[in-house]
Amino acid sequence: MMKFPFVYHASYSQLALPPLHRFPTAKYQQLFNYAIENGLVCSSRHYQAEKIDLELIKAVHDPDYVNAFINGTIDAKAIRRIGFPWSQRLVDRTLHAINGTLLTCTLALEHQIAVHFTGGYHHAHRDFGSGFCIFNDLVIAANHLIETEKIDTVLIFDCDVHQGDGTATLCQTQPNIISCSVHCKQNFPSRKPQSDYDIELDKGCDDNEYLAHIGSILKYLIQLHRPDLIIYDAGVDIHEADDLGYLNISTQGILERDKLILSIAKQQSIPIAAVIGGGYSRQVEALTLRHSQLLIAANQVWV
């Protein structure tokens, strides 16, 4: 059984938030522990990213916005839109996490697959953050790899239940980054800018309908664009029991989705960097199990 490289930093779960805050910070540490204890990953393939160079963020985001967040001078309205109280710990976590996705992409180019135990901050726009997303790790990583001529074309294949609105707007000026969002039509955000490809699913969509869409659109995009790398947002907020999702996808359906996407990438010999994306529940153990389906799928596909 192949043990793929994965990226995790302890800061991902070290964010102090108010009681009853919706963001499940504990899930990252829980997933790491669960994966190690159950043999889904190998500790020798564990990587940690240092804090990212701010210039890589400023290549995608407005420098004034970046500086205001880093220095703690961001205004109250902007920080409320993000959804986190500002703290130095939040800054540190963000910089590790953004670089973690870039490291995951770099590892995928070397090993064909890599997984990041956070990532998918797709609601971050050029000059503001939203929905727990401060900087858009997906676009930052893709942009840097293209700018440094590591690759020519990246497909961001976003299967979080919410549309990747920040990714959509940032990619409008990035012809070599192809954005595809498969999301619930009736879910956040209410105003959805146009991605390169938007697959809108109605509230209550079940496993069979969902999987039929996933397989056909990914094969079509690969045939049309021949990307050098797929960045896959494997959000589990599509789950029937998710606190913020309106779809009706089972845990088995999540596993089948992940296996299908990883299998297509492998068959086409396209490296794939997976980030775990969104997933919301007060029951962290149940949430951890949903996210672990990506790791199970990776072990089954990449043998």
Secondary structure, DSSP 8 states (H G I E B T S, - for coil): -----EE--GGGG-----TT-SS-THHHHHHHHHHHHTTSS-GGGEE------HHHHHTTS-HHHHHHHHHT---HHHHHHHTS---HHHHHHHHHHHHHHHHHHHHHHHHSEEEESS---TT--SS--BTTBSS-HHHHHHHHHHHTTS-S-EEEEE-SSS--HHHHHHHTT-TTEEEEEEEETTSS-SS----SEEEEE-TT-BHHHHHHHHHHHHHHHHHHH--SEEEEE---TTBTT-TT---BB-HHHHHHHHHHHHHHHHHTT--EEEE------S-HHHHHHHHHHHHHHHHHH--
